Amino acid sequence: MIPPARYPGDVAAGETARRVVEDVRRRGAVLEAAARRARRGRDDEAIHDVRVAARRLGAALDLWRPLFPSRARRRVARGIRRLRRRAGRARQDEALVTTLGDLLAARSPAARRAAAPLFGRLELRAARGRGRVSSLVRRRRIAGLLACLEEALTGFAARAAGRPSWTDEALARVERRAAAARDRLASALASGGDEELHQARLALKKWRYVEECAVAAEIRPAGGNADPERLHELQEALGGIHEALLLRDLLAREAARRTAAGRPAAARQLNALAAALQARKLAAVRDLRRLATTTPAVAGPA
């Protein structure tokens, strides 16, 4: 039997599929390395890296989902989601400890005494969170997750060959993420509202990670208007605002408890710290608006 002729388009599509498979495997390897560091418990950035690696692998599963067997993809996605959520909570507590520590470093002894109980609780929560993540990233569990990922990747190129529009479909999904992120960010910049800023952060993160996948597959240009590195600057700015808001609300609740307990002096110190974080948030939103004007991708289609 004479094999079917191969045309330049077929070759290009096959090369794209190969790049996707290599990129997904690389994301799995990055997750495995971060999990190994988290198990050792001596790396301050390990939990953050586990969380980011899980998000990036999850973005790849989402972007290329029509080309993965449903059962294998769901199993990997469930494992990643569990890992991401646990690591996210632990990382958030670590970030709050750092933010509060930095804030208190420039404050009076009275402010540090007032915030000490909250600081201690956050440190304890962060330590417990690290322990839970360490348990969740046990070698056997991660090995099982990666084995399931390999199962999902088996036959990827063949499935891609049987779906000629797969890259166009992926680009359409990237554009939907981009449009949602632009809308969320425009709303947040216009209102400066806490919830709008939170939703913009989540939407921008989802856009950035699928954009990375598309760049790795070379169906989007590297260094274009929607360069993931430029999106990362916006994401980092929104992340700093998010941490300030979380800590502001914790301090305000702690102040209310001190007031109810008949300790108005401590409550005043805590409210002053919360007010400082609110001022930091307002300044950060102004900076974010300036940053957004120099990032072409957020102003319209990339």
PAZAPA-4460 file (N, C-alpha, C; in steps of 0.05 Angstrom, whole numbers, plus 32768, in hexadecimal, padded with zeros to 4 digits):
% residues 302
    n_x    n_y    n_z   ca_x   ca_y   ca_z    c_x    c_y    c_z   seq   type   mol
   8011   7FE8   8000   8000   8000   8000   8012   8019   8000     1      M     A
   800B   802C   7FEE   801B   8044   7FEC   8013   8057   8003     2      I     A
   8026   8061   8013   801F   8073   8029   8014   808E   801E     3      P     A
   8003   809B   802C   7FF8   80B5   8023   800E   80C9   8021     4      P     A
   800B   80DB   800E   801F   80F0   800A   8020   8103   8022     5      A     A
   8038   810D   8028   803B   8120   803E   803F   813C   8032     6      R     A
   8030   814F   803C   8031   816A   8032   803D   817C   8047     7      Y     A
   8048   8193   803F   8054   81A5   8052   8042   81AB   806B     8      P     A
   8029   81AE   8066   8016   81B3   807C   8016   819C   8090     9      G     A
   8017   8183   8086   8017   816C   8097   8030   816B   80A8    10      D     A
   8047   8171   809B   8060   8172   80AA   8060   8187   80C0    11      V     A
   8056   819F   80B9   8055   81B5   80CD   8042   81AD   80E4    12      A     A
   802B   81A1   80DE   8019   8199   80F3   8026   8184   8105    13      A     A
   8035   8171   80F9   8042   815D   8108   8058   8168   811B    14      G     A
   8066   817C   8111   807A   818A   8121   806D   8199   8138    15      E     A
   8057   81A5   8133   8049   81B3   8149   8040   819F   815E    16      T     A
   8035   8189   8156   802D   8174   816A   8044   816B   817A    17      A     A
   805B   8167   816D   8073   815E   817B   807C   8173   8190    18      R     A
   807A   818D   8188   8081   81A2   819B   806E   81A2   81B3    19      R     A
   8055   819E   81AE   8041   819D   81C4   8048   8186   81D7    20      V     A
   804D   816F   81CD   8053   8158   81DE   806C   815D   81EE    21      V     A
   8081   8168   81E2   809A   816F   81F0   8095   8183   8206    22      E     A
   8084   8197   8200   807F   81AC   8213   806F   81A1   822B    23      D     A
   805B   8190   8226   804B   8185   823C   805D   8173   824D    24      V     A
   806E   8163   8241   8081   8152   8251   8094   8164   8261    25      R     A
   809D   817A   8256   80AF   818C   8264   80A0   8198   827C    26      R     A
   8087   819E   8279   8077   81A9   8290   8074   8194   82A5    27      R     A
   8071   817B   829D   806F   8165   82B1   8089   8162   82C0    28      G     A
   80A0   8164   82B2   80BA   8162   82BE   80BF   8179   82D2    29      A     A
   80B6   8191   82CB   80BA   81A8   82DD   80A9   81A3   82F6    30      V     A
   8091   8199   82F4   8081   8193   830B   808F   817E   831D    31      L     A
   809A   8169   8310   80A7   8154   831F   80BF   8160   832F    32      E     A
   80CF   8171   8322   80E6   817D   8330   80DD   818F   8347    33      A     A
   80C8   819E   8343   80BE   81B0   8359   80B3   819F   8370    34      A     A
   80A6   8189   8369   809B   8177   837E   80B2   816B   838E    35      A     A
   80C7   8164   8381   80DE   8158   838F   80EA   816C   83A3    36      R     A
   80EC   8185   839B   80F5   819A   83AD   80E2   819F   83C4    37      R     A
   80C8   819D   83BF   80B4   81A1   83D4   80B6   818B   83E8    38      A     A
   80BB   8172   83DF   80BD   815C   83F2   80D5   8160   8405    39      R     A
   80EA   816C   83FB   8102   8170   840D   80FC   8185   8422    40      R     A
   80EB   8199   841B   80E3   81AC   842F   80F8   81C1   8436    41      G     A
   810C   81C4   8426   8121   81D8   842C   8122   81EF   8418    42      R     A
   810F   81F1   8407   810F   8205   83F2   80F7   8217   83F5    43      D     A
   80FC   8231   83FA   80E6   8244   83FF   80D4   8248   83E6    44      D     A
   80DF   8243   83CE   80CF   8247   83B6   80C2   822E   83AB    45      E     A
   80C7   8217   83B8   80BD   81FE   83AD   809F   81FD   83AA    46      A     A
   8091   8205   83BE   8073   8204   83BD   8069   8216   83A7    47      I     A
   8075   822E   83A5   806D   8240   8390   8071   8233   8375    48      H     A
   8088   8226   8371   808F   8219   8358   807D   8201   8352    49      D     A
   8075   81F2   8366   8062   81DD   8363   8047   81E8   8358    50      V     A
   803E   81FD   8365   8025   8209   835D   8026   8213   8340    51      R     A
   803B   8221   8339   803D   822C   831E   8040   8216   8309    52      V     A
   8050   8202   8310   8053   81EB   82FD   8039   81DC   82F9    53      A     A
   8029   81D9   830E   800F   81CC   830C   7FFD   81DD   82FA    54      A     A
   7FFD   81F7   82FE   7FEC   8208   82EE   7FF4   8207   82D0    55      R     A
   800E   8207   82CB   8017   8206   82AF   8010   81EC   82A2    56      R     A
   8013   81D6   82B0   800C   81BD   82A5   7FED   81BB   82A0    57      L     A
   7FDE   81C6   82B3   7FC1   81C7   82B0   7FB9   81D7   8298    58      G     A
   7FC7   81ED   8293   7FC0   81FE   827C   7FC5   81EF   8262    59      A     A
   7FDA   81DF   8261   7FDF   81CF   8249   7FC9   81BB   8244    60      A     A
   7FC0   81AE   825A   7FAA   819A   8257   7F91   81A8   824E    61      L     A
   7F8D   81C0   8257   7F75   81CF   824F   7F76   81D8   8232    62      D     A
   7F8D   81E3   822A   7F8F   81ED   820F   7F8D   81D7   81FA    63      L     A
   7F9A   81C0   81FF   7F9A   81AA   81EB   7F86   8195   81F2    64      W     A
   7F72   819A   8201   7F60   8186   820C   7F52   8174   81F7    65      R     A
   7F4B   817E   81DF   7F3E   816C   81CC   7F50   8155   81C2    66      P     A
   7F6A   8158   81C6   7F7D   8144   81BC   7F87   8131   81D2    67      L     A
   7F7C   8133   81EA   7F83   8120   81FF   7F6B   810E   8203    68      F     A
   7F70   80F4   8209   7F5B   80E2   8210   7F4D   80ED   822A    69      P     A
   7F33   80ED   822A   7F25   80FB   8240   7F2B   80EF   825B    70      S     A
   7F2C   80D4   825D   7F30   80C8   8277   7F4C   80CF   8283    71      R     A
   7F60   80CC   8272   7F7B   80D1   827C   7F7E   80EF   8283    72      A     A
   7F73   8100   8272   7F75   811D   8277   7F68   8125   8291    73      R     A
   7F50   811A   8296   7F42   8120   82AE   7F51   8117   82C7    74      R     A
   7F5D   8100   82C5   7F6D   80F6   82DC   7F84   8108   82E2    75      R     A
   7F93   8111   82CD   7FA9   8123   82D2   7F9F   813E   82DC    76      V     A
   7F89   8148   82D0   7F7E   8162   82D8   7F75   8162   82F5    77      A     A
   7F69   814C   82FE   7F60   814A   831A   7F79   814B   832D    78      R     A
   7F8D   813C   8326   7FA5   813C   8337   7FB2   8157   8338    79      G     A
   7FB4   8165   8321   7FC0   817F   8320   7FAF   8193   8330    80      I     A
   7F95   8192   832D   7F83   81A4   833B   7F86   81A2   8359    81      R     A
   7F87   8189   8363   7F8B   8185   8380   7FA5   8190   8389    82      R     A
   7FBA   818B   837A   7FD5   8195   8381   7FD6   81B3   8380    83      L     A
   7FCA   81BF   836C   7FCB   81DC   8369   7FBC   81EA   8380    84      R     A
   7FA6   81DF   8388   7F96   81EC   839D   7FA5   81EA   83B8    85      R     A
   7FB0   81D2   83BE   7FBE   81D0   83D7   7FD7   81E2   83D8    86      R     A
   7FE6   81E1   83C2   7FFE   81F2   83C0   7FF6   820F   83C0    87      A     A
   7FE0   8216   83B4   7FD7   8232   83B3   7FD1   823D   83CF    88      G     A
   7FC4   822D   83DF   7FBE   8236   83FB   7FD7   8239   840B    89      R     A
   7FE9   8226   8408   8002   8227   8417   8013   823F   840E    90      A     A
   8015   8244   83F4   8024   825A   83EA   8018   8274   83F2    91      R     A
   7FFE   8276   83F3   7FF1   828F   83FB   7FF8   8296   8418    92      Q     A
   7FF8   8282   8429   7FFF   8287   8445   801D   828F   8448    93      D     A
   802E   8282   8438   804A   828B   8438   804D   82A8   842F    94      E     A
   803E   82AF   841A   8040   82CB   8410   8035   82DF   8425    95      A     A
   8020   82D7   8433   8015   82E9   8448   8029   82ED   845F    96      L     A
   8037   82D8   8466   804B   82DA   847B   8061   82EE   8472    97      V     A
   806A   82EB   8459   807F   82FD   844F   8075   8319   844E    98      T     A
   805D   831D   8444   8052   8339   8441   804E   8346   845C    99      T     A
   8043   8337   846F   8040   8342   848A   805A   8348   8497   100      L     A
   806D   8336   8494   8088   833A   84A0   8095   8353   8495   101      G     A
   8093   8357   847A   809F   836F   846E   8091   8388   8478   102      D     A
   8076   8386   847B   8067   839E   8484   806E   83A5   84A1   103      L     A
   8072   8391   84B2   8077   8396   84CE   8094   839F   84D3   104      L     A
   80A6   8399   84C0   80C2   83A0   84C4   80C6   83BE   84C7   105      A     A
   80B4   83CE   84BA   80B7   83EB   84BB   80A3   83F8   84CF   106      A     A
   8097   83E7   84E0   8083   83F1   84F2   808D   83F2   850F   107      R     A
   807D   83FE   8520   8085   8401   853C   8083   83E6   854B   108      S     A
   8091   83E4   8562   808E   83CC   8572   8071   83C7   857A   109      P     A
   8061   83DC   857F   8045   83D8   8586   8036   83CA   856F   110      A     A
   803C   83D2   8556   802E   83C5   853F   8037   83A8   853D   111      A     A
   8051   83A3   8541   805A   8387   853F   804E   8376   8555   112      R     A
   804B   8381   856D   803E   8371   8582   8021   836B   857C   113      R     A
   8013   837F   8571   7FF7   837C   856B   7FF3   8367   8555   114      A     A
   8006   8366   8542   8003   8353   852B   800F   8338   8531   115      A     A
   801E   8335   8547   802C   831C   854C   801A   8303   854C   116      A     A
   8003   8304   8559   7FF2   82EC   8559   7FEA   82E3   853C   117      P     A
   7FE2   82F7   852C   7FDB   82F1   8510   7FF3   82E6   8501   118      L     A
   800A   82F2   8505   8022   82E9   84F7   8028   82CC   84FF   119      F     A
   8025   82C6   8518   802A   82AB   8521   8017   8297   8515   120      G     A
   7FFE   829E   8513   7FEA   828C   8507   7FF0   8287   84EA   121      R     A
   7FF8   829C   84DC   7FFF   829A   84BF   8017   8288   84BB   122      L     A
   802B   828B   84CD   8043   827A   84CB   803B   825D   84CF   123      E     A
   802A   8258   84E3   8022   823C   84E8   8012   8231   84D1   124      L     A
   8000   8241   84C5   7FF1   8238   84AE   8003   8231   8496   125      R     A
   8017   8242   8492   802A   823E   847C   8039   8224   8481   126      A     A
   8042   821F   8499   8051   8207   849F   8040   81EE   849A   127      A     A
   8027   81EF   84A4   8015   81D9   849F   8010   81D4   8481   128      R     A
   800D   81EB   8473   8008   81E9   8456   801F   81DC   8448   129      G     A
   8038   81E3   8450   804F   81D6   8444   804F   81B8   8449   130      R     A
   8047   81B0   8461   8046   8194   8468   8031   8185   8456   131      G     A
   801A   8192   8452   8006   8185   8441   800F   8182   8424   132      R     A
   801C   8197   841A   8026   8196   83FF   803C   8180   83FC   133      V     A
   804D   817F   8410   8062   816B   8410   8057   814F   840E   134      S     A
   8040   814A   841D   8033   8130   841C   8026   812B   8401   135      S     A
   801C   8140   83F5   800D   813D   83DC   8020   8138   83C4   136      L     A
   8039   8140   83C7   804C   813D   83B0   805F   8125   83B5   137      V     A
   8055   8111   83C3   8065   80F9   83C7   806D   80ED   83AC   138      R     A
   8084   80E1   83AC   8090   80D7   8393   807D   80C5   8383   139      R     A
   8070   80B3   8392   805E   80A0   8384   8046   80AE   8377   140      R     A
   803B   80C2   8385   8024   80D1   837B   802C   80E0   8361   141      R     A
   8043   80EE   8362   804B   80FD   834B   8052   80EB   8333   142      I     A
   805F   80D4   8339   8065   80C0   8324   804B   80B6   8317   143      A     A
   8037   80B1   8327   801D   80A9   831C   8011   80BE   830A   144      G     A
   8013   80D7   8313   8008   80ED   8303   8016   80EF   82E8   145      L     A
   8031   80ED   82E8   8040   80EF   82D0   803C   80D7   82BD   146      L     A
   8037   80BF   82C9   8031   80A8   82B9   8016   80AC   82AA   147      A     A
   8003   80B8   82B9   7FE9   80BD   82AD   7FEC   80D3   8297   148      C     A
   7FFE   80E6   829B   8003   80FA   8287   800E   80ED   826D   149      L     A
   8021   80DA   8271   802C   80CC   825A   8016   80BD   824B   150      E     A
   8004   80B1   825A   7FEE   80A3   824D   7FDD   80B7   823C   151      E     A
   7FD9   80CF   8247   7FC9   80E3   8238   7FD8   80EC   821F   152      A     A
   7FF2   80EC   8220   8002   80F6   8209   8005   80E0   81F3   153      L     A
   8001   80C7   81FA   8004   80B1   81E6   7FF0   80B5   81D0   154      T     A
   7FFA   80B6   81B7   7FE9   80B9   81A0   7FE1   80D6   819A   155      G     A
   7FED   80E9   81A8   7FE6   8105   81A4   7FE9   810E   8187   156      F     A
   8000   8107   817B   8005   8110   8160   7FF1   8104   814C   157      A     A
   7FEA   80EB   8151   7FD6   80DE   813F   7FBB   80EB   8141   158      A     A
   7FB3   80F2   815A   7F9A   8100   815D   7F9A   811B   8151   159      R     A
   7FB1   8129   8153   7FB4   8143   8147   7FB2   8141   8129   160      A     A
   7FBE   812C   811D   7FBD   8129   8100   7FA0   8125   80F6   161      A     A
   7F8F   8119   8107   7F74   8114   8100   7F61   812B   8106   162      G     A
   7F6C   8141   810F   7F5C   8159   8116   7F6A   8171   810A   163      R     A
   7F66   8176   80F0   7F75   818B   80E3   7F73   81A7   80EF   164      P     A
   7F5D   81AD   80FC   7F59   81C8   8107   7F62   81CB   8124   165      S     A
   7F72   81B8   812E   7F78   81B8   814B   7F88   81D1   8154   166      W     A
   7F9A   81DB   8143   7FA9   81F3   814B   7F97   820C   814A   167      T     A
   7F85   820D   8137   7F72   8224   8136   7F5F   8223   814E   168      D     A
   7F57   820B   8156   7F46   8209   816E   7F55   8213   8186   169      E     A
   7F6E   820B   8188   7F7E   8214   819F   7F82   8232   81A0   170      A     A
   7F87   823E   8189   7F8A   825B   8188   7F70   8269   8190   171      L     A
   7F5A   825D   8188   7F40   8269   8190   7F3C   8268   81AE   172      A     A
   7F46   8252   81BB   7F44   8251   81D8   7F56   8265   81E5   173      R     A
   7F6E   8269   81DA   7F80   827E   81E4   7F73   8299   81E2   174      V     A
   7F67   829F   81CC   7F5A   82B9   81C8   7F42   82BD   81DB   175      E     A
   7F34   82A7   81E1   7F1E   82AA   81F5   7F29   82B1   8210   176      R     A
   7F3F   82A4   8218   7F4C   82AA   8231   7F56   82C7   8231   177      R     A
   7F61   82D0   821A   7F6B   82EB   8218   7F55   82FF   821B   178      A     A
   7F3F   82FA   820D   7F28   830D   820E   7F1D   830F   822A   179      A     A
   7F1A   82F8   8238   7F10   82F8   8253   7F22   8308   8265   180      A     A
   7F3D   8304   8262   7F50   8312   8273   7F4F   8330   826E   181      A     A
   7F4E   8338   8255   7F4D   8354   824F   7F34   8361   825B   182      R     A
   7F1D   8353   8259   7F04   835E   8264   7F07   8361   8282   183      D     A
   7F11   834C   8290   7F14   834D   82AD   7F27   8363   82B5   184      R     A
   7F3D   8365   82A7   7F51   8379   82AE   7F46   8396   82AA   185      L     A
   7F38   839A   8294   7F2C   83B4   828F   7F18   83BC   82A5   186      A     A
   7F08   83A8   82AD   7EF5   83AD   82C3   7F03   83B4   82DD   187      S     A
   7F19   83A5   82E3   7F28   83A9   82FB   7F35   83C5   82FC   188      A     A
   7F41   83CC   82E5   7F4F   83E6   82E3   7F3B   83FD   82E5   189      L     A
   7F23   83F9   82DB   7F0F   840E   82DC   7F04   8412   82F8   190      A     A
   7EFF   83FC   8306   7EF2   83FE   8320   7F06   83FE   8337   191      S     A
   7F1C   83F0   8334   7F2E   83ED   834B   7F23   83DC   8361   192      G     A
   7F0C   83CD   835B   7EFF   83BD   8370   7F0F   83A4   8377   193      G     A
   7F0D   839C   8390   7F1C   8384   8399   7F15   836C   8389   194      D     A
   7EFB   8366   8386   7EF3   834D   8378   7EFB   834E   835A   195      E     A
   7EF8   8366   834E   7EFF   8369   8332   7F1D   8364   832E   196      E     A
   7F2D   836E   8340   7F4A   8369   833E   7F51   834C   8342   197      L     A
   7F43   833E   8354   7F47   8322   8358   7F40   8312   833F   198      H     A
   7F29   8318   8333   7F21   8309   831B   7F34   830F   8304   199      Q     A
   7F3E   8328   8302   7F51   832F   82ED   7F6B   831E   82F0   200      A     A
   7F73   831B   8309   7F8C   830B   830E   7F88   82EF   8304   201      R     A
   7F72   82E2   830B   7F6D   82C7   8303   7F6B   82C4   82E5   202      L     A
   7F5D   82D7   82D8   7F59   82D5   82BB   7F74   82DA   82AC   203      A     A
   7F84   82ED   82B6   7F9E   82F2   82AA   7FB0   82DA   82AC   204      L     A
   7FAF   82CD   82C3   7FC0   82B5   82C7   7FB8   829F   82B3   205      K     A
   7F9E   829A   82B0   7F95   8286   829D   7F9E   828C   8280   206      K     A
   7F9C   82A6   8279   7FA5   82AE   825E   7FC3   82AA   825B   207      W     A
   7FD2   82B3   826E   7FEF   82B1   826C   7FF8   8294   8268   208      R     A
   7FED   8282   8277   7FF6   8266   8276   7FEF   8258   825B   209      Y     A
   7FD7   825E   8250   7FD1   8252   8236   7FE1   8260   8220   210      V     A
   7FE7   827A   8224   7FF8   8288   8211   8014   827B   8210   211      E     A
   801E   8274   8228   8038   8266   8229   8037   824C   8219   212      E     A
   8022   823D   821B   801F   8224   820D   801F   8229   81EF   213      C     A
   8010   823D   81E6   800F   8243   81C9   802A   824C   81BE   214      A     A
   8039   825B   81CE   8053   8264   81C5   8066   824C   81C4   215      V     A
   8065   823A   81D7   8076   8222   81D7   8070   8210   81BE   216      A     A
   8056   820F   81B6   804E   8200   819F   8055   820E   8184   217      A     A
   805C   8228   8187   8063   8239   8170   804A   823E   815E   218      E     A
   8033   823F   816B   801B   8249   815D   8015   8266   8164   219      I     A
   8025   8271   8176   8025   828D   817D   8042   8296   817D   220      R     A
   8047   82AF   8174   8063   82B8   8173   806E   82BF   818F   221      P     A
   8087   82B8   8193   8094   82C0   81AC   809A   82DD   81AB   222      A     A
   8097   82EB   81C1   809D   8308   81C2   8089   831A   81B5   223      G     A
   8071   8310   81AF   805C   8320   81A3   804F   8332   81B8   224      G     A
   8039   833F   81B0   802B   8350   81C3   8022   8341   81DC   225      N     A
   801B   8328   81D8   8012   8317   81EF   8028   8306   81FA   226      A     A
   8041   8310   81F9   8057   8302   8204   8051   82FA   8221   227      D     A
   8053   82E1   8229   804D   82D9   8244   805D   82E8   825A   228      P     A
   8075   82F0   8253   8085   82FF   8266   8079   831A   826C   229      E     A
   806D   8327   8258   8060   8340   825D   8046   833C   826D   230      R     A
   8038   8327   8268   8020   8320   8277   8027   831A   8294   231      L     A
   803F   830E   8298   8048   8307   82B3   804C   8320   82C4   232      H     A
   8055   8336   82B8   8058   834F   82C7   803D   8358   82D3   233      E     A
   8028   8357   82C2   800D   835E   82CB   8004   834B   82E1   234      L     A
   8009   8331   82DC   8000   831D   82F0   800E   8321   830B   235      Q     A
   8028   8327   830B   8036   832C   8324   802B   8345   8332   236      E     A
   8025   835A   8323   8019   8372   832F   7FFE   836C   833C   237      A     A
   7FEE   835C   832F   7FD4   8355   833A   7FD7   8342   8352   238      L     A
   7FEC   8331   8351   7FF1   831F   8367   7FF9   832E   8380   239      G     A
   8009   8343   837D   8011   8354   8394   7FF9   8362   83A0   240      G     A
   7FE7   836B   838F   7FCE   8378   8399   7FBD   8363   83A8   241      I     A
   7FBB   834B   839E   7FAB   8337   83AA   7FB5   8330   83C6   242      H     A
   7FCF   832D   83C9   7FDB   8327   83E4   7FD6   833E   83F7   243      E     A
   7FD8   8357   83EE   7FD3   836E   8400   7FB6   836E   8409   244      A     A
   7FA4   8367   83F7   7F88   8367   83FE   7F81   8351   8412   245      L     A
   7F8C   833A   840E   7F87   8324   8420   7F91   832B   843C   246      L     A
   7FA9   8336   843E   7FB4   833D   8458   7FA5   8354   8464   247      L     A
   7F9D   8367   8454   7F8D   837E   845F   7F74   8373   846D   248      R     A
   7F66   8361   8460   7F4D   8356   846B   7F53   8346   8485   249      D     A
   7F69   8337   8485   7F70   8328   849D   7F75   833A   84B4   250      L     A
   7F84   8350   84AF   7F8A   8363   84C4   7F71   8371   84CE   251      L     A
   7F5F   8378   84BC   7F46   8385   84C4   7F35   8373   84D6   252      A     A
   7F34   8359   84CF   7F25   8346   84E0   7F33   8343   84FB   253      R     A
   7F4D   8342   84FB   7F5B   8340   8514   7F56   8358   8526   254      E     A
   7F56   8370   8519   7F50   8388   8528   7F34   8387   8534   255      A     A
   7F21   837D   8525   7F05   837B   8530   7F05   8369   8548   256      A     A
   7F14   8353   8547   7F15   8341   855E   7F21   834E   8577   257      R     A
   7F36   835E   8572   7F43   836C   8589   7F30   8381   8595   258      R     A
   7F21   838E   8584   7F0D   83A1   858E   7EF9   8393   859F   259      T     A
   7EEE   837D   8595   7EDA   836D   85A4   7EE6   8363   85BE   260      A     A
   7F00   835E   85BF   7F0D   8354   85D7   7F15   836A   85EA   261      A     A
   7F0E   8383   85E4   7F15   8399   85F5   7F32   83A2   85F4   262      G     A
   7F3E   83A0   85DC   7F5A   83A8   85D8   7F5C   83BC   85C2   263      R     A
   7F51   83D4   85C7   7F50   83E8   85B1   7F6B   83F1   85A7   264      P     A
   7F80   83F2   85B8   7F9A   83FB   85AE   7FA5   83E8   8599   265      A     A
   7FA3   83CE   859F   7FAD   83BA   858B   7F9C   83BC   8572   266      A     A
   7F82   83C0   8575   7F70   83C3   855D   7F79   83DA   854C   267      A     A
   7F80   83F1   8559   7F88   8408   8549   7FA2   8402   8539   268      R     A
   7FB4   83F4   8545   7FCD   83ED   8537   7FC7   83DB   851F   269      Q     A
   7FB5   83C8   8523   7FAE   83B6   850D   7F9F   83C4   84F7   270      L     A
   7F8D   83D6   84FF   7F7E   83E6   84EA   7F91   83F8   84DA   271      N     A
   7FA6   8402   84E8   7FBA   8413   84DA   7FC9   8402   84C6   272      A     A
   7FCF   83E9   84CD   7FDD   83D8   84B9   7FCB   83D1   84A2   273      L     A
   7FB1   83CD   84A7   7F9E   83C7   8492   7F9C   83DF   847F   274      A     A
   7F9B   83F7   848B   7F9A   8410   847B   7FB2   8413   846A   275      A     A
   7FC9   840C   8474   7FE2   840E   8464   7FE1   83FB   844C   276      A     A
   7FD5   83E4   8450   7FD2   83D1   8439   7FBE   83DB   8425   277      L     A
   7FA9   83E8   842F   7F95   83F4   841C   7FA2   840A   840B   278      Q     A
   7FB3   841A   8418   7FC2   842F   8409   7FD5   8422   83F4   279      A     A
   7FE1   840C   83FC   7FF3   83FE   83EA   7FE4   83F3   83D2   280      R     A
   7FCC   83E9   83D8   7FBB   83DF   83C2   7FB4   83F5   83AE   281      K     A
   7FAC   840C   83B8   7FA5   8422   83A6   7FBC   842B   8395   282      L     A
   7FD4   842C   83A1   7FEC   8434   8392   7FF2   841F   837D   283      A     A
   7FEF   8405   8384   7FF5   83EF   8372   7FE1   83EF   835A   284      A     A
   7FC8   83F7   835F   7FB5   83F8   8349   7FBD   840E   8335   285      V     A
   7FC6   8425   8340   7FD0   843A   832E   7FE8   8431   831E   286      R     A
   7FFA   8422   832A   8011   8417   831B   8008   8403   8306   287      D     A
   7FF4   83F3   830E   7FE9   83DF   82FB   7FDD   83ED   82E2   288      L     A
   7FCF   8403   82E7   7FC3   8411   82D0   7FD9   841B   82BD   289      R     A
   7FEF   8425   82C8   8005   842E   82B7   8012   8417   82A8   290      R     A
   8015   8400   82B6   8021   83E9   82AA   800F   83DF   8293   291      L     A
   7FF5   83DF   8297   7FE3   83D5   8283   7FE4   83E6   8269   292      A     A
   7FE9   83FF   826C   7FEA   8410   8254   8003   840B   8243   293      T     A
   8017   83FE   824F   8030   83F7   8240   8030   83DA   8237   294      T     A
   801A   83CC   823B   8018   83AF   8234   8004   83AD   821D   295      T     A
   800C   83AE   8204   7FF9   83AF   81EE   7FE4   8398   81EE   296      P     A
   7FEC   8381   81F7   7FDA   836A   81F5   7FC0   836E   8205   297      A     A
   7FC0   837E   821A   7FA7   8381   8229   7F94   8396   821D   298      V     A
   7F9E   83A4   8209   7F8D   83B9   81FD   7F7C   83AF   81E6   299      A     A
   7F82   8397   81DC   7F73   838D   81C5   7F7F   8372   81BD   300      G     A
   7F75   8367   81A7   7F7E   834D   819E   7F9C   834D   8199   301      P     A
   7FAA   8337   81A1   7FC7   8335   819E   7FCE   8331   8181   302      A     A
***
